Amino acid sequence: MPEQCPNCQSVRIGKKNYGKKTAGVVGASAGSYGGYIAAATGGRVGASIGVAAGPVGAAVGGIGGALIGALLGGATGASAGVILGEVLDERVFDNYRCLDCGYSFSADPDSRDASR
């Protein structure tokens, strides 16, 4: 994190984290869809395994398999999205904002535009 604002030299700096937040939501959405697909497969597999315990076992196995598939897919997608968002925040976006003058800037001094 930068120690001070390049515009007014204030040390009151905040992070916006727009990339992290947005990519996390997109990743969670994509992961949930993937989890839905995995849940359908997991439900079929769980039901076929649970058949040995009868109709109740098949139902419990199907629901358990579906839940595990959905949870794993959503968690994986959200994690990947947050990691991508952190990279975007640090390398692409002006992630830092001076709380005194409102100036937005990047942590990389080479990427700063002097005309802003």
C-alpha positions, 0 to 999 in steps of 0.5 A: 500500500502506498504511504501517501497520496501523490497529489496532496501527500496525505497519509489517509489512504483507502482501498476501493477493491472494485475488481475484487468485489466484482470478480468475486461476485462473477466467480461465485455466480459462475461457480454456482452454475458449475455447482448446479451442474455438479449437483445434478451429477452428484445427486445421481451418483449419491442416489445410486449409491444410496439405493443399497439402503432403500428409497430413503437412502437413495433420497438422502444420498441424492440430496447429500450429493447435490449439496456437496456439488453445489457448495464446492462449485460456489466456493471454488468460483468465488475463490478464483474470482477474488484472486483474479479481482485482487490482481486486477486491483493491483495491476489494472485499476487505480485501487487507492483513493486519498481520503483527504483530496479524493485523488485515485491512484495505483500503487505502481508509480510508473502507471500514474498519469501526471495529467490527472 
